[in-house]
Amino acid sequence: MAARSRLLLCLLLLTTSLIVAGPAGAASIGNDAYQRTWDRTDKPVAAQQVSRTWMWGPQANTDVMNEPYIDAGGGQRQVQYFDKSRMEINNPNGDQNSIWYVTNGLLVRELITGTMAVGDNTYEQRRAAEINASGDPDDPNAPTYATFNGLLNAPALALNAPVTQRLDRNGNVTDDPGLSGQNVTVATVDDNTHHSIANVFWDFMNSSGTVWENGNYGNAPLFQNPFFATGRPITEPYWVNVKVAGTQRDVLLQCFERRCLTYNPANADGWKVEAGNVGQHYYNWRYISGVPADGPVLYHSALTDWVAFNQNGDSGAVAGGTYHITAANQRFPRIKAHDLNFTDSTVSVAVRMVSQSQKAGACLFTRLVGADTAHYALCMAADGKAQASYDYFDAQNNPQTQVLLEAKQYGGTLPANQWNTLKITAKGNSLWFFINGVLMGTATAPSGGPANGNIGIGVGNADTNPAEYEFQNMLVYGVQ
């Protein structure tokens, strides 16, 4: 009964949070602090009050979303992605008038090193991002973030020295004296990272222009601190030859902790210095390109051999080639496979709602321990919205649910009365959640969470009418 109560709690959290969740990919900016930060530099650009690079982008690329961060309250923090960066609030109780209340995150450092921060001093090691840091994304010769991995300790150029270094995709650095005619020199050497900063970038970081403050346009420093948007330099400035809108250009590129800046002499004034699309690149690296590929099939079942049950108003049985589960009011019947145990694996199942209950949902479980001491779940509610969670019993044997991905209408989701495929990939302490092949997001397994276990399915119902779902094609793959 305790397991059922815990699963019902998970469903109730899902159905209540669905009411307030917004659609993925929405253009709306998530809260007042984020809006103020965007308004200051980018509202004038959007309103055509000034012609210069976006510092965030025309709109938000995602809703506000939770990411695992063990030093944040509840082990997660809220972030929002834009073309150029990510906004985050590390201390919700901090001074909202401080320019550091909303920060960018050290996204470029993570992309270059492959070391993803999941806490102040806790990291998850991945591969460095093999994503072009500048130019067209399909340019096969452009340097990637991984290119800079071996250049983080390169010595600084001398103060006032001309910047004539060229960099290729393989990390080779050569000198091209002909580039001295570009009149790019070293403006300063950072006393923290001991890297030089090119004059075109230093001038931009200390520039003034039209900003939006206190409900009015005015002229003020673009950045109240020159390192606010960029962070400290972590590479030297290099000339790179890259495709820009299909045309090869010589572009100066320098990466800082938070942003990569480019200088394109061929651009119009106001756009010669631009912030790279680090927010896009980081989101792709974290949520898309890093997903392990499916390996060989480890288990396949039409569910016809799974144990049927019928108790206390709940039922489960094979009918018409599918497995049907009916849940009575305030019930969460579930069923697991026969003594299976998987570690790194991908599990998926197709599911659709038969009844019209509006307060019901179906769940897929993986790494399910014992008689259901703990598991990871991906649950989809009657309106097609979904949530991922870690469900377990605490030391007092009370059921607990920790939300890993908040309930939202994720891209590609169909109505719940049509067939939808729920899928969870687990590799080490990393978890990826999909619906119909579309990645909802990834999460880090909580400390103490199961590293292996069984698979299962379930139906939850908070409606007064019975809720019926059917399942088919349970698959478990290895991961590569």
C-alpha positions as CSV (number, residue, x, y, z in Angstrom):
1,M,0.0,0.0,0.0
2,A,2.9,2.4,0.7
3,A,4.3,1.9,-2.8
4,R,0.9,2.6,-4.3
5,S,0.6,5.8,-2.1
6,R,4.0,6.9,-3.4
7,L,3.1,6.4,-7.0
8,L,-0.3,8.1,-6.5
9,L,1.6,11.0,-5.0
10,C,3.8,11.1,-8.2
11,L,0.7,11.3,-10.3
12,L,-0.9,14.1,-8.2
13,L,2.3,16.1,-8.5
14,L,2.2,15.5,-12.3
15,T,-1.4,16.6,-12.7
16,T,-1.2,19.7,-10.5
17,S,2.1,20.9,-12.0
18,L,0.7,20.5,-15.5
19,I,-1.7,23.3,-14.9
20,V,1.1,25.9,-14.8
21,A,3.7,24.5,-17.1
22,G,4.3,26.3,-20.4
23,P,5.2,24.8,-23.8
24,A,8.8,24.0,-24.6
25,G,10.4,26.4,-27.1
26,A,8.2,29.3,-26.1
27,A,9.4,32.8,-26.7
28,S,8.3,34.2,-23.4
29,I,11.0,35.1,-20.8
30,G,10.5,33.3,-17.6
31,N,10.5,35.8,-14.8
32,D,10.9,39.5,-14.0
33,A,14.6,39.2,-13.2
34,Y,15.3,37.5,-16.5
35,Q,13.2,40.0,-18.3
36,R,15.1,43.0,-16.7
37,T,18.4,41.5,-17.7
38,W,17.3,40.9,-21.3
39,D,15.6,44.3,-21.6
40,R,18.7,46.2,-20.6
41,T,20.8,45.3,-23.7
42,D,18.5,43.6,-26.1
43,K,15.2,45.5,-25.9
44,P,16.9,48.5,-27.7
45,V,18.1,46.0,-30.5
46,A,14.6,44.5,-30.8
47,A,13.0,47.9,-31.0
48,Q,15.6,49.1,-33.6
49,Q,16.8,51.8,-31.3
50,V,20.3,50.7,-31.9
51,S,22.2,48.5,-34.4
52,R,24.5,46.1,-32.6
53,T,24.9,42.4,-31.6
54,W,22.4,40.7,-29.5
55,M,23.7,39.7,-26.1
56,W,21.0,37.1,-25.4
57,G,19.0,36.8,-28.6
58,P,15.6,37.9,-30.0
59,Q,13.7,35.7,-27.6
60,A,14.1,32.8,-25.2
61,N,14.7,29.4,-26.8
62,T,13.2,27.4,-23.9
63,D,10.8,27.8,-21.0
64,V,12.3,28.2,-17.6
65,M,13.5,24.7,-16.7
66,N,15.1,22.9,-13.8
67,E,18.6,21.5,-14.0
68,P,20.3,19.4,-11.4
69,Y,22.6,21.4,-9.1
70,I,23.3,19.9,-5.7
71,D,24.1,23.2,-4.0
72,A,20.8,24.8,-5.0
73,G,17.7,24.5,-2.9
74,G,16.1,21.1,-3.6
75,G,19.1,20.0,-5.6
76,Q,17.9,21.9,-8.7
77,R,18.0,25.4,-10.1
78,Q,15.9,27.2,-12.6
79,V,17.6,28.3,-15.9
80,Q,16.5,29.6,-19.3
81,Y,18.3,29.2,-22.6
82,F,18.8,31.9,-25.3
83,D,20.8,31.9,-28.5
84,K,23.8,33.6,-26.9
85,S,23.8,32.1,-23.4
86,R,21.8,30.8,-20.4
87,M,20.3,32.8,-17.6
88,E,20.4,31.4,-14.1
89,I,19.7,32.5,-10.6
90,N,22.0,30.7,-8.1
91,N,20.7,32.5,-5.0
92,P,17.0,33.3,-5.2
93,N,17.3,35.1,-1.8
94,G,20.1,37.4,-3.0
95,D,20.0,41.1,-3.8
96,Q,17.8,41.4,-6.9
97,N,19.3,44.9,-7.5
98,S,22.7,43.4,-8.0
99,I,24.0,42.9,-11.5
100,W,25.1,39.4,-10.4
101,Y,21.6,38.3,-9.3
102,V,21.2,36.8,-12.8
103,T,24.3,35.3,-14.2
104,N,25.3,33.4,-17.4
105,G,27.1,30.3,-16.2
106,L,30.5,29.3,-17.3
107,L,29.1,27.6,-20.4
108,V,32.2,28.0,-22.7
109,R,34.6,26.5,-20.1
110,E,32.3,23.5,-19.9
111,L,32.0,23.2,-23.7
112,I,35.8,23.3,-24.1
113,T,36.8,21.0,-21.2
114,G,33.7,18.7,-21.3
115,T,33.4,19.1,-17.6
116,M,29.7,19.9,-16.8
117,A,29.0,21.6,-13.5
118,V,26.3,20.0,-11.4
119,G,27.2,21.8,-8.2
120,D,29.6,24.5,-7.0
121,N,32.4,21.9,-6.8
122,T,30.7,18.9,-8.3
123,Y,31.2,18.0,-12.0
124,E,30.1,15.4,-14.5
125,Q,32.8,14.6,-17.1
126,R,31.7,14.4,-20.7
127,R,33.5,14.8,-24.0
128,A,34.5,18.3,-25.1
129,A,31.9,19.8,-27.6
130,E,32.8,19.1,-31.2
131,I,30.5,22.0,-32.3
132,N,31.8,24.9,-34.4
133,A,32.6,27.8,-32.1
134,S,32.2,30.3,-35.0
135,G,30.8,30.5,-38.5
136,D,28.3,28.3,-40.2
137,P,27.5,25.1,-38.3
138,D,28.2,22.9,-41.3
139,D,31.7,24.3,-42.0
140,P,33.9,21.2,-41.8
141,N,37.1,23.3,-41.3
142,A,36.0,25.7,-38.5
143,P,37.5,25.3,-35.1
144,T,35.2,23.6,-32.5
145,Y,35.1,24.1,-28.8
146,A,37.1,20.9,-28.5
147,T,39.8,22.5,-30.6
148,F,40.6,24.9,-27.7
149,N,41.0,22.1,-25.2
150,G,44.8,22.0,-25.8
151,L,45.2,25.7,-25.9
152,L,43.9,26.8,-22.5
153,N,47.4,27.2,-21.1
154,A,48.8,28.9,-24.2
155,P,51.0,31.8,-23.2
156,A,49.7,35.4,-23.4
157,L,50.7,37.7,-26.2
158,A,52.7,40.7,-25.1
159,L,50.8,44.0,-24.3
160,N,50.3,46.0,-27.4
161,A,51.6,43.2,-29.7
162,P,49.8,42.7,-33.0
163,V,47.4,39.7,-33.1
164,T,48.5,37.7,-36.1
165,Q,48.0,34.1,-34.9
166,R,45.9,31.8,-37.0
167,L,44.1,28.7,-35.7
168,D,42.8,25.7,-37.6
169,R,40.3,23.0,-36.7
170,N,43.0,20.6,-35.5
171,G,44.4,23.1,-33.0
172,N,47.5,24.1,-35.1
173,V,48.6,27.7,-34.4
174,T,50.6,29.5,-37.1
175,D,51.8,33.1,-37.5
176,D,50.5,35.2,-40.4
177,P,52.3,38.6,-40.4
178,G,50.0,39.8,-43.1
179,L,47.2,40.1,-40.5
180,S,49.0,43.0,-38.9
181,G,47.2,45.2,-41.4
182,Q,43.9,44.5,-39.4
183,N,45.3,46.7,-36.6
184,V,44.2,44.3,-33.9
185,T,46.5,44.4,-30.9
186,V,46.6,43.2,-27.3
187,A,44.8,45.8,-25.1
188,T,45.3,44.1,-21.8
189,V,46.5,40.9,-20.1
190,D,44.0,39.5,-17.5
191,D,45.7,39.2,-14.1
192,N,43.4,36.3,-13.2
193,T,43.7,33.9,-16.1
194,H,46.9,35.4,-17.6
195,H,45.4,35.5,-21.1
196,S,45.6,38.6,-23.3
197,I,42.4,40.3,-24.6
198,A,42.3,41.8,-28.1
199,N,41.7,45.5,-28.3
200,V,38.5,45.1,-30.4
201,F,37.0,42.9,-27.7
202,W,38.2,45.0,-24.8
203,D,36.7,48.1,-26.4
204,F,33.4,46.3,-26.8
205,M,33.4,45.1,-23.2
206,N,33.9,48.6,-22.0
207,S,31.7,50.4,-24.5
208,S,28.6,52.5,-23.9
209,G,25.4,52.7,-25.9
210,T,21.7,52.7,-25.8
211,V,20.2,50.6,-23.0
212,W,16.8,50.2,-21.4
213,E,16.8,51.1,-17.7
214,N,14.0,52.2,-15.3
215,G,11.4,52.2,-18.1
216,N,13.4,54.5,-20.5
217,Y,16.0,54.4,-23.2
218,G,19.3,56.0,-22.2
219,N,23.0,56.0,-22.9
220,A,25.1,54.0,-20.4
221,P,27.9,51.4,-20.2
222,L,26.7,48.3,-22.1
223,F,28.0,46.2,-19.2
224,Q,28.1,47.5,-15.6
225,N,31.2,45.3,-15.2
226,P,33.3,44.5,-18.3
227,F,33.4,40.8,-17.4
228,F,29.7,40.5,-16.6
229,A,28.6,39.0,-19.9
230,T,31.9,37.3,-21.0
231,G,33.7,36.2,-17.9
232,R,37.4,36.0,-17.9
233,P,39.4,35.1,-21.1
234,I,40.4,31.4,-21.2
235,T,42.0,31.4,-24.6
236,E,44.1,33.8,-26.6
237,P,42.6,35.6,-29.6
238,Y,43.1,33.8,-32.9
239,W,42.2,34.5,-36.5
240,V,40.2,31.7,-38.1
241,N,39.0,31.2,-41.6
242,V,35.4,30.1,-41.5
243,K,32.3,30.1,-43.6
244,V,29.9,33.0,-42.7
245,A,26.6,32.7,-44.5
246,G,28.3,30.4,-47.0
247,T,31.3,32.8,-47.7
248,Q,34.8,32.2,-46.4
249,R,35.9,35.0,-44.1
250,D,38.9,35.8,-41.8
251,V,37.3,36.3,-38.4
252,L,39.0,36.9,-35.0
253,L,37.8,34.5,-32.4
254,Q,38.4,34.6,-28.6
255,C,36.7,32.5,-25.9
256,F,35.9,33.7,-22.5
257,E,34.4,31.7,-19.6
258,R,30.9,32.7,-20.5
259,R,30.9,33.7,-24.1
260,C,33.0,33.5,-27.3
261,L,33.3,36.8,-29.1
262,T,34.1,37.2,-32.8
263,Y,35.3,40.2,-34.8
264,N,34.5,40.2,-38.5
265,P,36.0,43.3,-40.3
266,A,33.6,42.7,-43.2
267,N,30.5,43.3,-41.0
268,A,28.6,46.6,-40.7
269,D,29.4,48.9,-37.8
270,G,27.7,47.7,-34.7
271,W,28.0,44.1,-35.8
272,K,31.8,43.8,-36.3
273,V,32.0,42.3,-32.8
274,E,29.3,39.7,-32.0
275,A,28.6,37.2,-29.3
276,G,28.6,33.6,-30.6
277,N,25.6,31.3,-30.2
278,V,26.9,29.7,-27.1
279,G,23.5,29.1,-25.6
280,Q,22.4,27.2,-28.7
281,H,25.7,25.2,-28.7
282,Y,25.6,24.4,-25.0
283,Y,22.0,23.2,-25.1
284,N,22.8,21.0,-28.1
285,W,25.8,19.5,-26.3
286,R,24.1,19.0,-23.0
287,Y,20.7,17.7,-24.2
288,I,21.1,16.4,-27.7
289,S,24.6,15.5,-29.0
290,G,25.6,13.8,-25.8
291,V,22.8,11.2,-25.8
292,P,24.3,7.6,-25.9
293,A,23.3,5.6,-29.0
294,D,21.1,2.6,-28.5
295,G,23.0,-0.7,-28.6
296,P,21.8,-4.3,-29.2
297,V,18.4,-5.4,-27.9
298,L,18.7,-7.0,-24.5
299,Y,15.0,-7.7,-24.0
300,H,11.8,-7.6,-26.1
301,S,8.3,-8.4,-24.9
302,A,4.8,-7.9,-26.3
303,L,3.9,-8.0,-22.6
304,T,1.7,-11.1,-23.2
305,D,3.8,-13.1,-20.8
306,W,3.6,-10.6,-18.0
307,V,1.7,-11.5,-14.9
308,A,-2.0,-10.5,-15.0
309,F,-3.7,-9.3,-11.8
310,N,-7.1,-8.2,-10.5
311,Q,-7.5,-6.7,-7.1
312,N,-9.3,-3.9,-5.2
313,G,-11.0,-2.5,-8.4
314,D,-7.7,-2.6,-10.4
315,S,-7.2,-5.0,-13.3
316,G,-4.5,-6.0,-15.8
317,A,-4.7,-8.5,-18.6
318,V,-3.8,-9.2,-22.2
319,A,-6.5,-8.3,-24.7
320,G,-6.4,-7.7,-28.4
321,G,-2.6,-8.1,-28.5
322,T,-1.9,-5.4,-25.9
323,Y,-1.6,-5.3,-22.2
324,H,-4.5,-3.4,-20.5
325,I,-4.3,-1.8,-17.1
326,T,-7.4,-0.3,-15.4
327,A,-7.0,1.8,-12.3
328,A,-9.8,2.6,-9.9
329,N,-10.1,6.0,-8.3
330,Q,-7.1,7.0,-6.1
331,R,-5.2,3.9,-7.3
332,F,-1.9,3.2,-9.0
333,P,-1.6,-0.4,-10.2
334,R,1.7,-1.4,-11.7
335,I,3.5,-4.4,-12.9
336,K,7.2,-5.3,-13.4
337,A,9.1,-7.7,-15.6
338,H,10.2,-11.2,-14.4
339,D,13.3,-10.9,-12.3
340,L,15.2,-8.8,-14.8
341,N,18.2,-6.6,-13.8
342,F,19.7,-3.9,-16.0
343,T,22.4,-1.3,-15.4
344,D,23.3,0.9,-18.4
345,S,20.4,0.5,-20.7
346,T,17.5,2.1,-22.7
347,V,14.0,1.0,-22.0
348,S,10.9,2.0,-24.0
349,V,7.2,1.1,-24.3
350,A,4.3,2.3,-26.4
351,V,1.2,3.4,-24.5
352,R,-2.2,5.0,-25.2
353,M,-5.2,6.0,-23.0
354,V,-8.4,4.0,-23.6
355,S,-10.7,5.8,-21.1
356,Q,-11.3,9.6,-21.1
357,S,-10.2,10.2,-17.6
358,Q,-8.7,13.6,-17.2
359,K,-6.8,13.0,-14.0
360,A,-4.9,9.9,-15.0
361,G,-1.5,9.0,-16.3
362,A,0.7,6.1,-17.5
363,C,4.3,5.5,-16.4
364,L,7.4,3.7,-17.5
365,F,9.8,2.6,-14.7
366,T,13.5,1.7,-14.9
367,R,16.1,0.6,-12.4
368,L,13.3,-0.6,-10.3
369,V,14.6,-2.1,-7.0
370,G,13.1,-5.2,-5.3
371,A,9.4,-4.9,-4.7
372,D,9.6,-1.2,-5.7
373,T,11.8,0.3,-3.1
374,A,13.0,2.9,-5.6
375,H,12.9,3.6,-9.3
376,Y,13.1,6.3,-12.0
377,A,9.8,7.1,-13.8
378,L,8.6,8.8,-16.9
379,C,4.9,9.6,-16.6
380,M,2.6,11.0,-19.2
381,A,-0.8,12.5,-18.2
382,A,-4.1,12.4,-20.0
383,D,-3.5,15.8,-21.7
384,G,-0.2,14.5,-23.2
385,K,2.2,16.4,-20.8
386,A,5.0,14.5,-19.1
387,Q,7.2,14.5,-16.0
388,A,10.3,12.5,-15.0
389,S,10.9,11.7,-11.3
390,Y,12.9,9.6,-8.8
391,D,10.6,7.8,-6.4
392,Y,11.8,6.1,-3.3
393,F,11.2,5.4,0.4
394,D,13.0,7.6,3.0
395,A,14.6,6.3,6.2
396,Q,11.2,6.3,8.0
397,N,9.7,4.2,5.2
398,N,7.7,7.2,3.9
399,P,7.1,7.5,0.1
400,Q,9.0,10.3,-1.5
401,T,9.1,11.8,-5.1
402,Q,11.9,14.0,-6.4
403,V,11.0,15.7,-9.6
404,L,13.8,15.4,-12.2
405,L,12.1,17.1,-15.1
406,E,9.0,19.2,-14.4
407,A,5.8,18.5,-16.3
408,K,5.5,20.2,-19.7
409,Q,4.1,19.6,-23.1
410,Y,7.2,18.5,-24.8
411,G,7.8,18.7,-28.5
412,G,6.4,15.9,-30.6
413,T,4.0,14.7,-28.0
414,L,0.7,13.4,-29.3
415,P,-2.7,13.3,-27.5
416,A,-2.7,10.6,-24.9
417,N,-5.4,8.6,-26.6
418,Q,-3.0,8.0,-29.5
419,W,0.1,5.7,-29.3
420,N,3.0,7.4,-27.7
421,T,6.5,5.9,-27.0
422,L,8.0,6.6,-23.6
423,K,11.7,6.0,-23.4
424,I,14.4,6.3,-20.7
425,T,18.1,6.0,-21.2
426,A,20.3,5.4,-18.2
427,K,24.1,5.4,-18.4
428,G,26.1,5.7,-15.2
429,N,24.5,8.5,-13.2
430,S,23.1,10.2,-16.3
431,L,19.5,9.9,-17.3
432,W,17.8,10.9,-20.6
433,F,14.0,11.1,-21.1
434,F,12.2,10.9,-24.4
435,I,8.7,11.0,-25.8
436,N,8.2,9.8,-29.4
437,G,11.9,10.2,-30.0
438,V,12.0,13.8,-28.8
439,L,14.4,14.5,-26.0
440,M,12.6,16.0,-23.0
441,G,15.8,16.6,-21.1
442,T,18.5,14.9,-19.0
443,A,19.0,14.6,-15.3
444,T,21.7,13.3,-13.0
445,A,20.7,10.4,-10.8
446,P,20.4,11.6,-7.2
447,S,22.9,10.4,-4.7
448,G,21.9,7.0,-3.4
449,G,19.6,6.4,-6.4
450,P,19.6,2.9,-7.9
451,A,22.4,2.1,-10.4
452,N,20.6,-1.0,-11.7
453,G,17.2,-2.8,-11.5
454,N,14.1,-4.1,-13.1
455,I,11.7,-2.4,-15.6
456,G,7.9,-1.9,-15.2
457,I,4.8,0.0,-16.2
458,G,1.9,1.5,-14.2
459,V,-1.3,3.6,-14.4
460,G,-2.3,6.2,-11.9
461,N,-5.8,7.6,-11.4
462,A,-7.0,10.6,-9.4
463,D,-10.4,10.7,-11.2
464,T,-13.6,9.3,-9.9
465,N,-14.0,7.2,-13.0
466,P,-11.8,4.2,-13.8
467,A,-8.8,5.0,-16.0
468,E,-7.7,2.4,-18.6
469,Y,-4.5,2.3,-20.6
470,E,-3.0,-0.2,-23.0
471,F,0.7,-0.9,-23.5
472,Q,2.7,-2.8,-26.1
473,N,6.3,-3.5,-27.4
474,M,8.5,-3.3,-24.3
475,L,12.1,-3.0,-25.4
476,V,15.4,-2.8,-23.6
477,Y,18.6,-1.9,-25.4
478,G,22.2,-1.7,-24.3
479,V,23.8,1.7,-24.7
480,Q,26.9,2.7,-26.6
